[in-house]
Amino acid sequence: MIHVSPSCRMLSALVVVAALGVRGPARVDAQSPTFKAGVDLVPLTVTVTDPSGQYVTGLTGHDFTVFENGVEQPLSFFAVDDVPLDLALVLDTSGSMGTDLPLVQSAATGLVRKLRVCDRGAVIEVKNFAGIPQPFTSDRSLIERAIAGLSTSGQTALYDGLYVALKEFERERRATTHVRRQALVLLSDGLDTKSLLTFEDVMELARRAGVNIYIVALRGEIARLPRSQWDDATFQAAYTMGALARESGGRTFFPEFAWEVPAIYTAIAQELASQYELGYMPVRPGSDGTFRRVAVRVPSRTNALARTRSGYYAPRLAKGW
């Protein structure tokens, strides 16, 4: 297994392959070789908490056990806080957000300012359509300018916005040769009212993308009601958004007031800074295109809960090859 030291380096999958068979942790030199196609590394971003919800830090690769479809997998990659992050901020800018948008913009800017120099951010807005005011960049001033330039109007194409963001992540992953974490933070105050795509479309892509998804759903007065009093549309939206976050290894938040958003964004930033990055080469590689369930355990900490994405799709070979 390969271990990397905390210096926010660009890490290539070839280094992981080169370290296979090495016993114990090894260090990665800052000048990592480039990635070569055909390396089927399965990356997992893992959050570990104790029963009180506090983050468990100080773990090593030897503390984790990974299973794919119930079969234990040997780790070939482990990192703590040194893997660069790509963060997409998906912001609802529909007409109903008019009053709350300035506070949301301020909170989003605060989250951007917590990014490191090796991290990147993008801004996606959701109204009658899904737009990308700022594609992924490491220039924080451009990200902040895009956030400040948002304005409200129209309805909410929520699913379209999520789909566009996930497609951006997919494109970025294909374009890079390095290991990068990917996280998406969605903030919206309402239900989807305008999308051309469905929730099933988004869930399918999310399972393929491997992006941690965090949902911040401003529910106002509805959040103060017991769930038994929610109407069907609200209950369904809460269920689907919760499922999306859970399947991706993220979290959901249901604040009553917009002034709670800055604290939530701070909590998300703390989680992103407390995660572990694991990787393994499947002991039973395949090309059947099936969904493979993944589970992570921390045997050394019996009360610890390890949260990550629910699985991934195996590649599928094109017919005729």
C-alpha positions in Angstrom: 0.0 0.0 0.0 1.2 3.5 -0.8 1.0 6.4 1.7 1.5 10.0 0.9 2.6 12.8 3.2 0.4 15.9 3.8 1.6 18.4 1.2 -1.3 18.7 -1.2 0.6 17.1 -4.0 -0.6 16.1 -7.4 -0.7 12.3 -7.1 -0.8 10.0 -10.1 -2.3 6.6 -10.3 0.9 5.2 -11.8 2.6 5.8 -8.5 -0.1 3.7 -6.9 0.5 0.8 -9.3 4.2 1.1 -8.8 3.7 0.6 -5.1 1.7 -2.6 -5.4 3.4 -5.3 -3.4 5.2 -2.9 -1.2 4.6 -3.8 2.5 3.9 -1.0 4.8 3.5 2.7 4.0 5.7 4.4 1.4 6.2 8.0 0.5 5.4 9.7 -2.8 8.0 12.0 -4.2 6.8 15.5 -5.2 7.7 14.8 -8.8 5.1 12.1 -9.4 5.2 10.3 -12.8 2.2 10.7 -15.1 -0.8 8.4 -15.2 -1.0 5.7 -17.9 -4.3 4.4 -19.3 -5.6 1.1 -18.2 -5.1 1.6 -14.4 -8.4 0.5 -12.8 -8.0 2.2 -9.5 -11.2 2.6 -7.5 -10.9 5.8 -5.4 -13.0 6.3 -2.3 -13.3 9.5 -0.2 -14.1 8.3 3.3 -15.5 10.3 6.3 -15.0 8.6 9.7 -17.1 9.7 12.8 -17.6 8.4 16.3 -21.0 7.8 17.9 -21.3 11.5 18.8 -20.7 12.6 15.2 -17.1 13.9 15.9 -14.6 13.2 13.2 -12.0 10.5 13.9 -8.6 11.7 12.8 -5.1 10.2 13.0 -6.0 6.9 11.2 -3.6 5.2 8.9 -4.2 2.9 5.9 -3.8 -0.1 8.2 -7.0 0.9 10.1 -9.3 0.5 7.1 -10.8 -2.6 5.6 -12.6 -2.3 2.2 -15.1 -4.7 0.7 -16.4 -4.9 -2.8 -19.6 -7.1 -3.2 -18.6 -8.6 0.2 -15.1 -9.5 -0.8 -12.2 -7.8 1.0 -9.9 -5.7 -1.1 -6.3 -4.9 -0.4 -5.6 -1.1 -0.3 -3.1 0.2 -2.7 -3.5 3.9 -2.0 -4.0 6.0 1.2 -3.9 9.7 1.8 -5.2 12.1 4.5 -5.3 15.8 3.7 -2.9 16.1 0.8 -5.2 15.2 -2.2 -6.4 18.3 -4.1 -10.1 19.0 -4.1 -12.5 20.0 -6.8 -15.6 21.7 -5.3 -18.7 22.6 -7.2 -21.1 25.1 -5.7 -24.6 24.6 -7.1 -26.8 27.5 -6.1 -30.5 28.0 -6.5 -31.0 31.4 -8.1 -34.8 31.1 -8.8 -37.1 33.9 -8.0 -38.0 32.6 -4.5 -34.3 33.0 -3.4 -34.4 36.8 -3.8 -34.5 37.7 -0.1 -32.0 35.1 0.9 -29.5 35.3 -2.0 -27.1 37.9 -0.4 -26.6 35.8 2.7 -26.1 32.6 0.6 -23.6 34.5 -1.6 -21.7 35.5 1.5 -21.7 32.0 2.9 -20.6 30.5 -0.4 -17.7 33.0 -0.6 -16.6 32.0 2.9 -16.5 28.4 1.8 -14.4 29.3 -1.3 -11.9 31.1 0.9 -11.2 27.9 2.8 -9.9 26.3 -0.4 -6.2 25.6 -0.6 -4.0 26.8 -3.5 -4.1 23.3 -5.1 -7.9 23.1 -4.9 -10.4 24.2 -7.6 -13.9 25.5 -7.5 -16.8 26.0 -9.9 -20.1 27.8 -9.8 -23.3 26.4 -11.3 -26.6 28.3 -11.0 -30.1 26.9 -11.1 -33.2 28.8 -12.3 -35.2 28.2 -15.5 -32.1 26.6 -16.8 -28.7 25.3 -15.5 -25.8 27.6 -16.2 -22.1 27.6 -15.4 -21.0 31.2 -14.5 -17.6 29.8 -13.6 -16.1 26.5 -14.7 -13.5 24.8 -12.5 -10.6 27.1 -11.7 -8.0 27.5 -8.9 -8.3 31.3 -9.2 -10.5 32.1 -6.1 -11.1 35.7 -7.3 -12.9 34.4 -10.4 -15.0 32.1 -8.3 -15.9 34.9 -5.9 -16.7 37.2 -8.8 -19.1 34.6 -10.3 -20.9 34.2 -6.9 -21.2 37.9 -6.5 -22.7 38.2 -10.0 -25.6 35.9 -9.4 -29.1 37.2 -9.6 -32.6 35.7 -9.1 -35.4 35.0 -11.5 -37.7 32.3 -12.8 -38.3 28.7 -11.5 -36.1 25.9 -10.3 -34.5 23.4 -12.7 -32.9 21.5 -9.8 -32.2 18.1 -11.4 -30.9 19.8 -14.5 -28.4 21.8 -12.4 -27.2 18.7 -10.6 -26.8 16.8 -13.8 -24.8 19.6 -15.4 -22.5 19.8 -12.4 -21.9 16.0 -12.4 -21.1 16.1 -16.1 -18.5 18.8 -15.4 -16.9 16.5 -12.8 -17.0 13.7 -15.3 -15.3 15.8 -17.9 -12.6 17.0 -15.4 -11.9 13.4 -14.3 -11.3 12.3 -17.9 -9.1 15.3 -18.5 -6.7 14.8 -15.6 -4.0 12.2 -14.9 -4.0 12.8 -11.2 -6.0 11.7 -8.1 -8.4 14.5 -7.0 -11.3 14.5 -4.6 -14.6 15.8 -5.9 -17.4 17.3 -3.9 -20.6 19.1 -4.8 -22.6 21.4 -2.5 -26.2 22.1 -3.5 -28.3 24.9 -1.9 -31.9 25.3 -2.8 -35.1 26.6 -1.1 -37.7 24.7 -3.1 -38.7 21.7 -5.1 -37.8 21.0 -8.7 -40.3 22.9 -11.0 -38.6 23.1 -14.4 -36.1 20.3 -15.1 -36.2 18.3 -18.3 -34.3 15.5 -16.6 -35.6 13.3 -13.8 -34.2 12.3 -10.4 -33.5 8.9 -11.8 -31.2 10.5 -14.4 -29.3 12.3 -11.7 -29.0 9.3 -9.4 -27.7 7.1 -12.3 -25.0 9.7 -13.1 -24.1 10.3 -9.5 -23.4 6.6 -9.0 -21.1 6.7 -12.0 -19.4 10.0 -11.1 -18.1 9.1 -7.6 -18.7 12.7 -6.3 -19.6 13.4 -2.6 -22.9 15.4 -2.7 -24.0 17.7 0.1 -27.6 19.0 0.1 -28.6 22.1 1.9 -32.4 22.4 1.6 -33.9 25.6 2.9 -37.3 24.5 4.0 -38.5 27.5 6.0 -41.7 26.9 8.0 -41.9 23.3 6.6 -38.7 22.4 8.4 -40.4 23.2 11.7 -43.2 20.8 11.1 -43.0 17.1 12.0 -42.5 15.0 8.8 -45.9 13.4 9.3 -47.4 16.8 8.4 -45.4 17.4 5.2 -47.2 17.2 1.9 -46.4 14.5 -0.6 -44.2 16.7 -2.8 -42.1 17.9 0.1 -41.7 14.4 1.5 -40.7 13.0 -1.8 -38.2 15.7 -2.4 -36.6 15.2 1.0 -36.4 11.5 0.4 -34.8 11.7 -3.0 -32.3 14.4 -2.0 -31.5 12.3 1.1 -31.0 9.2 -1.0 -28.7 11.1 -3.4 -26.5 12.4 -0.6 -26.4 9.0 1.1 -25.5 7.0 -2.0 -22.7 9.5 -2.8 -21.2 9.5 0.8 -22.3 13.1 1.5 -24.9 14.6 3.9 -28.2 16.5 3.9 -29.1 19.6 5.9 -32.5 21.1 6.4 -32.1 24.6 7.9 -35.2 26.6 8.9 -33.5 30.0 8.2 -31.0 31.3 5.7 -28.9 32.7 8.6 -28.0 29.1 9.4 -26.3 28.5 6.0 -22.9 30.0 6.9 -22.6 27.6 9.9 -23.6 24.7 7.6 -21.0 25.6 5.0 -18.4 25.8 7.8 -19.4 22.3 8.9 -19.1 21.0 5.3 -15.6 22.6 5.1 -14.6 20.9 8.3 -15.8 17.6 6.9 -13.9 18.0 3.7 -10.8 18.8 5.7 -11.2 15.6 7.8 -11.6 13.0 5.1 -9.4 10.1 4.0 -8.7 9.1 0.5 -8.4 5.4 -0.2 -7.9 3.4 -3.4 -7.8 -0.2 -4.4 -7.5 -2.4 -7.5 -10.4 -4.9 -7.5 -9.2 -8.4 -6.9 -11.9 -9.6 -9.3 -11.7 -7.1 -12.1 -14.4 -7.2 -14.7 -15.8 -5.4 -17.7 -19.5 -6.3 -17.4 -20.7 -2.8 -16.6 -22.5 -3.9 -13.4 -22.9 -1.9 -10.2 -20.5 -3.1 -7.5 -21.3 -2.4 -3.8 -18.6 -1.0 -1.7 -18.3 -0.9 2.1 -15.6 0.5 4.3 -14.9 -0.6 7.9 -12.5 0.6 10.7 -11.9 -2.6 12.7 -9.4 -0.8 15.0 -12.2 1.6 16.2 -15.2 -0.6 16.9 -17.6 2.4 17.4 -16.4 4.3 14.3 -18.7 4.8 11.3 -17.0 5.1 7.9 -19.1 6.8 5.3 -18.3 6.7 1.6 -20.1 6.2 -1.7 -22.3 3.1 -2.0 -20.4 1.7 -5.0 -19.4 2.1 -8.6 -20.1 0.8 -12.1 -17.5 -1.6 -13.5 -16.3 -0.6 -17.0 -18.0 -2.2 -19.9 -16.0 -3.3 -22.9 -17.5 -2.3 -26.3 -18.8 -5.2 -28.3 -16.6 -6.4 -31.1 -13.3 -6.0 -29.2 
